[in-house]
Amino acid sequence: MVLGSSEAVNTAVIGEMGFSILFRLAIRSEVELGLLKEVRLKGVGLVRNFFVVYKSEKHLGLPALKLKAYLKSKNDLDDF
C-alpha cells in the first residue's frame, strides 16, 4: 500500500490495515492517546533523504542563507 503522508499511514494502522515504521514525532499524539503502540527497533540504522527546496528566482533572507550555508557545509552538495 502506498500512502501520501504520515497522517494517512497513522490512520491506516489505527484502522488495522497493517503496521509501519515512522518517526517518533509523527506518532507522538496517537501514542499518548493510546491509539498506537510504539515499539523501538534497536540496532537498526535507517537513512532518510531530505531535500531543500526554494524558489529559484527569489532572493533568500539572511536566516535562510545561513541555514543554506550550514547545510552545504555538512553535506556533499553540488547544485546547492
QUINORKA-V310154 format. One record per residue. N is the residue number from 1. SS is DSSP state (hx for helix, st for strand, lp for the rest). PHI is phi in whole degrees, 0 to 359 (none if undefined). NEAR is the number of other C-alpha atoms within 10 Angstrom. Layout:
{{N;SS;PHI;NEAR} {N;SS;PHI;NEAR}}
//
This chain:
{{1;lp;none;6} {2;lp;244;6} {3;lp;238;10} {4;lp;269;7} {5;lp;202;10} {6;hx;298;15} {7;hx;298;12} {8;hx;295;12} {9;hx;295;22} {10;hx;305;22} {11;hx;297;15} {12;hx;295;16} {13;hx;292;15} {14;hx;301;15} {15;lp;279;10} {16;lp;61;9} {17;lp;261;12} {18;lp;140;11} {19;lp;223;12} {20;lp;207;11} {21;lp;253;11} {22;lp;225;12} {23;lp;290;9} {24;hx;305;11} {25;hx;300;7} {26;hx;286;14} {27;hx;241;18} {28;hx;308;14} {29;hx;297;12} {30;hx;294;15} {31;hx;292;13} {32;hx;299;11} {33;lp;277;9} {34;lp;81;10} {35;lp;279;14} {36;lp;232;17} {37;lp;248;13} {38;lp;269;14} {39;lp;237;7} {40;lp;282;9} {41;lp;257;8} {42;lp;269;6} {43;lp;75;6} {44;lp;252;7} {45;lp;259;6} {46;lp;251;5} {47;lp;245;6} {48;lp;232;4} {49;lp;272;4} {50;lp;242;6} {51;lp;235;4} {52;lp;258;7} {53;lp;232;7} {54;lp;202;9} {55;lp;290;7} {56;lp;296;7} {57;lp;270;6} {58;lp;269;7} {59;lp;282;10} {60;lp;275;13} {61;lp;284;8} {62;hx;302;9} {63;hx;301;9} {64;hx;293;12} {65;hx;296;12} {66;hx;293;12} {67;hx;296;11} {68;hx;300;14} {69;hx;296;12} {70;hx;297;11} {71;hx;298;14} {72;hx;297;14} {73;hx;290;10} {74;hx;264;8} {75;lp;223;8} {76;lp;268;9} {77;lp;248;9} {78;lp;274;6} {79;lp;260;5} {80;lp;240;10}}
//
